[in-house]
Structure formats: C-alpha cells, structure tokens
Amino acid sequence: MNKKFGEIKTRRNILPSQAQEIIRKGTIDILIIQATASPKTKNILEQGGVTLYEGVEPDEVERLREVVARELETKEKKEGE
C-alpha cells in the first residue's frame, strides 16, 4: 500500500511546474493553498488525482490541517480492513 498524506501549501501562487512536481511525488492526496490556481495548474492536479482547496484564508489553514489529518487517518483505517 502506498501511503498518502495531505500537504498544505501557503504560497501566493502555485505554478504548473510545481503542480507537476507534486504529482511526480505520488504521495500527495490533498493540496490546500491560499492563492487561486490557474486553469492549467488545476488541470494538472486533477489529472494527477490531487484534491485542491484554493483561496483558503490563513486562519483556516490550521483548522483544515486538523480536519485533513482526521480524514486521512479514517481513510487509512478503512483501506486496512
């Protein structure tokens, strides 16, 4: 089983080349950014199976980090059954 995790990015801008690197890692399942991603970047992430949450306010990042951790833990438990 290939373990995945949520990675949180808080950049102003995420470029298509950065999205391609995330896909190449093969371990990123969820990406949360404060910026708005370009259509090209969104397409790359979508094709790579990465769920994107964009335009997230800085004060929401910590709350979302906790939510993502719980959801991924639940998903791993279900996959292990």
N, C-alpha and C positions, 0 to 999 in steps of 0.2 A: 504494500500500500504506500502510495506517495503522499506524504504529509503536506497539507496546505495550511496557510495561515493568512490572516488579514494584514496587509501592510498599509500604514497610513502615511500619506504624503501631504505636506502642507506647503507646497510651493505655490508661487503666484501663477506659474504656467507650467504645464507638462507638455513636452514636445513629443511628436510621433516617434522619434528615436528613443526617447525614454520609455514610451509605451512598449516598443518592440523589445527593449531590454527586459522589462517586466515579464513579458510573455516568454522570452528565452529562459528566464529563471525557472519557470514551470512550477513555482511554489506559491505564487500569489493568487488568491482567490477573490479578494476584495480590495479595492483601492478607494480611498477617501481623500479628496483634495479640496482645498479652499477655492481654487480657481475654477473657471469654466473651461472644459476641454474642447479642442477644435473637433469638427466632424471627423477629420482624418484620424485623430487620436482615439476618439470614441469608437470608430470602426475597428481599429487595430485591437483595442481592448475587448470589444465584443466578440470578434473573431477568435480571440485567444481564450475566451471563456471567463474573463475577469469582470466582476460586477463593479461598476463605477458609481460612486456617490460624489457629486461635484457641487461646488458652491457652498460648502459647509462652513459655517461661521466658526472662528477659533474656539469659542466657548463650548461648542458642541463636540469638538474633537474628543475630549476626554470621555464624555458620556458615550459616544459612539464606540470608542475603543473598548469599553466595558461590554457593551451590547454585542459587538463582534466577537469578543473572546468567549462569551457565553454561547453564542450561536455556533461557533466552530467547535466548541467542546461537545455540544449536543450532537452535532453532525458526526463527529469522530466516534462517539459512543454508538450511534445508530449504525455506522458503517462497520463497527467492530462486532456487532451482534450477528 
